């Protein structure tokens, strides 16, 4: 999907034959889930839409913004 899609953070996931789930961000491996974590992830992704799946993958990889970082992005000194 294109990065211009609303809610698209550039994450994709793929399930492997071994039962592992790889989470990629812009086609670069960001996390590998195994065992129960992989099964839980697949169940959650199956029940949510694209935007929610992107947020879930961001949380799994630890690549998400905390409240103060979200607010700081809109501060005049940080605008580009």
RAQUIQUI-V307007 format. One line per field, one symbol per residue. ss: DSSP state (H for helix, E for strand, C for the rest). psi: psi as a letter, one per 20 degrees, with the letter a starting at -180 (. if undefined). burial: + if it has 9 or more other ideal C-beta (glycine too) atoms within 8 Angstrom, else -. A space follows every 50 residues. Layout:
ss: ???
psi: ???
burial: ???
This chain:
ss: CCCCCCCCCCEEEEECCCCCEEEEECCEEEEEECHHHHHHHHHHHHCCCH HHHHHHHHHHHCCCCCHHHHHHHCCHHHCC
psi: qqiippjojjqrqpprhiiqpppqoljpphqppqchhgggghgghhjrag ghhghghgghijmqprghhghhhjqhiiq.
burial: -------++-+++-----+++++++----++-+----++-++-++----+ +-++++++-++--------+----------
